[in-house]
Amino acid sequence: LHPRDGEPVDLAARTDRELRALRWRSIAVVLQSAMDALNPVARLSAQFADVLKAHGYRDAAKRTAELLEMVGISPDRARSYPHEMSGGMRQRAMIALALACDPELVVMDEPTTAVDVVMQRQILSQILQLRDRLGFSVVFVTHDLSLLVELADRIAVMYAGRIVEIGEAAGIYADPKHPYTKGLRDSFPPLRAPVTKLSGIPGTPPALRDLPPGCAFEPRCARRFGDCAERRPELLPVGGGLAACHLHDRERAHV
């Protein structure tokens, strides 16, 4: 975690007490399924009050009403249970809860997968508006590369638990440097283009407890060669970003 003021914070090295002080105030999270993340037997007001009172807010009811209005939910829904709300409303309530204590960083883990496409766009538009208005940063975790291109400034693509490419969003979409990134991009049909046959990435991801000695993507890669199965590639500068692929290793470029 990199606060606006002060030195970087290693979250893994913090005690439970120290983490408790950071949660919601410095870093917050919006999880994939709001129905699973929200307490099913507690009203929204009680769940907001737990967070707000833990961080010194005295008038939790007033702050809860402000937060719900901020994401387009009527304040009187604070008395609702999660099952009494639609999927999109629950997800927006989760976003409001994440913003309760004005965090500097919000981690969003597939926050729109449980809602339809129309609601997905509404939620994403609201996230961008709130980000610009309140000044927090977003780490958006998703498999939808086409969505990230619209939302993110920079993208880090991960495969088998390791980052395989980092770059500017537009650059990664226009000219991906890693075969896995290219496969992700090509799995989404363009809206305005001739009809073409889409081809997925063959095979299945490796078991994370038994990774191959070389590149984890090698068994599924159409551009693999000998070194790929023997030596794990490191992130190397490629263009304006980084890619972990032997295709960009100068020592092996002749292959």
C-alpha positions in Angstrom: 0.0 0.0 0.0 1.4 3.4 -1.0 -0.3 6.2 1.1 -0.6 9.7 -0.3 1.6 10.9 2.5 4.3 8.7 4.1 6.3 5.6 3.3 4.9 2.4 1.5 3.2 0.0 3.9 3.9 -3.8 3.7 0.4 -5.3 4.5 1.8 -8.8 4.9 4.0 -7.7 7.7 1.3 -5.9 9.7 -0.3 -7.2 12.9 -4.1 -7.8 13.2 -4.4 -4.5 15.2 -2.4 -2.6 12.6 -4.4 -4.0 9.7 -7.7 -3.2 11.5 -6.7 0.5 11.5 -5.9 0.4 7.8 -9.0 -1.4 6.6 -11.7 0.8 5.2 -9.7 4.0 6.0 -6.7 3.3 3.8 -7.7 0.3 1.8 -11.2 -1.2 1.1 -12.5 -4.0 -1.0 -15.6 -4.7 -3.1 -16.1 -8.4 -3.5 -17.5 -10.4 -6.4 -20.8 -11.4 -5.0 -22.5 -8.8 -2.8 -25.1 -11.4 -1.7 -22.2 -13.5 -0.2 -20.3 -10.5 1.1 -23.1 -8.8 2.9 -24.5 -10.3 6.2 -27.8 -11.9 5.2 -29.4 -11.5 8.7 -28.4 -7.8 9.3 -29.9 -4.7 7.9 -27.7 -2.4 5.8 -27.8 0.2 8.5 -26.2 -2.2 11.0 -23.5 -3.3 8.6 -22.6 0.3 7.8 -22.6 1.2 11.5 -20.1 -1.5 12.3 -17.6 0.0 9.9 -18.3 3.6 10.7 -18.2 3.3 14.5 -15.0 1.3 14.3 -13.3 4.3 12.7 -14.8 7.0 14.9 -17.8 8.2 13.1 -20.4 9.3 15.7 -23.5 9.8 13.5 -23.5 6.5 11.6 -27.1 6.9 10.4 -26.4 10.3 8.7 -23.2 9.0 7.1 -25.0 5.8 5.9 -27.7 8.0 4.2 -25.1 10.1 2.5 -23.2 7.0 1.2 -26.4 5.4 -0.2 -27.4 8.5 -1.9 -24.0 8.8 -3.4 -24.5 5.5 -5.3 -28.1 6.2 -6.2 -29.9 4.3 -3.5 -32.7 5.9 -1.5 -31.6 6.4 2.2 -34.7 4.6 3.4 -33.3 1.3 2.0 -30.8 1.4 4.9 -33.4 -0.7 6.8 -33.5 -3.4 4.1 -31.9 -6.8 4.4 -29.7 -7.9 1.4 -32.3 -10.3 0.1 -34.8 -7.5 -0.2 -32.6 -5.7 -2.8 -31.9 -6.3 -6.4 -28.4 -7.6 -7.5 -27.4 -4.2 -8.9 -28.6 -2.4 -5.7 -26.7 -4.8 -3.5 -23.5 -4.3 -5.6 -23.9 -0.5 -5.3 -24.4 -0.8 -1.6 -21.1 -2.8 -1.4 -19.4 0.1 -3.3 -20.9 2.6 -0.8 -19.7 0.5 2.1 -16.2 0.4 0.7 -16.2 4.2 0.4 -17.5 4.7 3.9 -14.2 6.0 5.4 -12.8 7.8 2.4 -10.1 5.1 1.6 -7.2 5.9 -0.7 -7.3 2.5 -2.5 -10.3 0.4 -3.4 -9.7 -3.2 -4.6 -12.6 -4.4 -6.7 -12.7 -8.1 -7.4 -15.0 -8.8 -10.4 -17.7 -6.4 -8.9 -20.0 -6.6 -11.9 -20.1 -10.3 -12.8 -23.3 -11.1 -10.9 -25.3 -8.4 -12.7 -26.6 -8.0 -16.3 -24.8 -6.1 -19.0 -26.9 -2.9 -18.6 -26.4 -2.8 -14.9 -22.7 -3.6 -15.3 -22.3 -0.5 -17.4 -24.2 1.7 -15.0 -22.1 0.5 -12.1 -18.8 1.0 -14.0 -19.9 4.5 -15.0 -20.7 5.2 -11.3 -17.3 3.9 -10.2 -15.5 6.2 -12.6 -17.5 9.2 -11.5 -16.9 8.5 -7.8 -13.2 7.9 -8.5 -12.8 11.3 -10.2 -15.0 13.0 -7.5 -13.4 11.5 -4.4 -9.9 11.0 -5.6 -9.3 7.3 -4.6 -7.4 4.8 -6.7 -8.9 1.5 -8.0 -7.3 -1.9 -8.5 -9.8 -3.7 -10.7 -9.5 -7.5 -10.8 -11.3 -9.2 -13.8 -10.9 -11.6 -16.7 -12.6 -9.2 -19.1 -9.7 -7.5 -20.9 -12.1 -5.4 -23.0 -13.6 -4.0 -19.9 -10.2 -3.1 -18.4 -9.3 -1.1 -21.6 -12.1 1.3 -20.9 -11.5 1.5 -17.1 -7.8 1.2 -16.4 -4.7 3.4 -17.0 -2.3 0.5 -16.7 -3.0 -3.3 -16.9 -1.1 -6.2 -15.3 -1.9 -9.5 -16.8 -1.4 -12.6 -14.6 -1.2 -16.3 -15.4 -0.7 -19.1 -12.9 -0.1 -16.7 -10.1 2.6 -14.6 -11.8 2.5 -11.3 -13.8 3.3 -12.0 -17.4 2.7 -8.5 -18.9 2.4 -4.9 -17.7 1.7 -1.9 -19.8 -0.6 1.0 -20.7 -4.2 -0.1 -21.3 -4.3 1.1 -24.9 -0.9 -0.4 -25.8 -1.8 -3.8 -24.3 -5.0 -4.0 -26.3 -3.5 -2.8 -29.6 -0.3 -4.8 -29.5 -0.1 -7.4 -26.7 3.4 -8.7 -26.1 2.6 -12.0 -24.4 0.8 -14.9 -26.1 -1.6 -15.2 -23.2 -2.6 -11.5 -23.4 -3.2 -11.9 -27.1 -5.4 -14.9 -26.4 -7.4 -12.9 -23.9 -7.9 -10.0 -26.3 -8.8 -12.2 -29.2 -11.5 -14.0 -27.2 -13.8 -11.0 -27.3 -15.4 -10.2 -30.7 -15.2 -6.6 -31.9 -18.4 -4.7 -32.4 -17.5 -3.3 -35.8 -15.5 -5.7 -37.9 -16.0 -8.4 -40.5 -17.3 -11.7 -39.2 -14.5 -14.0 -38.2 -14.1 -17.3 -36.4 -13.0 -16.9 -32.8 -10.5 -19.4 -31.4 -10.0 -19.9 -27.7 -6.8 -20.8 -25.8 -6.4 -24.6 -26.0 -5.7 -26.7 -22.9 -6.2 -25.9 -19.2 -4.2 -23.9 -16.7 -1.6 -25.8 -14.7 -2.0 -26.8 -11.0 -0.5 -24.0 -8.9 1.0 -26.6 -6.5 2.9 -28.3 -9.4 4.0 -25.6 -11.8 6.3 -26.7 -14.7 10.0 -25.6 -14.4 9.7 -23.3 -17.4 7.0 -21.0 -18.6 3.7 -21.9 -17.1 1.9 -21.0 -20.3 4.2 -23.2 -22.5 1.8 -26.2 -22.8 -0.9 -24.0 -24.3 1.3 -21.6 -26.3 1.3 -21.7 -30.1 4.7 -19.9 -30.2 6.6 -22.1 -27.8 10.1 -23.4 -28.5 12.7 -25.4 -26.6 13.7 -23.0 -23.9 10.1 -22.3 -22.9 9.8 -25.7 -21.2 13.2 -25.5 -19.4 13.6 -21.9 -18.2 11.1 -19.6 -16.5 11.0 -16.2 -18.4 11.5 -13.0 -16.4 9.8 -9.7 -16.9 11.8 -7.8 -19.6 11.3 -4.3 -21.0 9.4 -4.5 -24.2 8.2 -1.3 -25.9 6.6 0.8 -23.2 5.9 -2.0 -20.9 7.2 -5.4 -19.5 6.6 -8.9 -20.7 7.7 -12.3 -19.3 8.2 -14.2 -22.6 11.3 -15.7 -24.2 10.2 -14.2 -27.5 11.5 -10.9 -26.2 14.8 -12.3 -24.6 17.6 -10.9 -26.7 19.8 -13.9 -26.0 17.1 -16.1 -27.6 15.8 -13.8 -30.3 17.5 -15.8 -33.0 15.4 -18.8 -32.2 
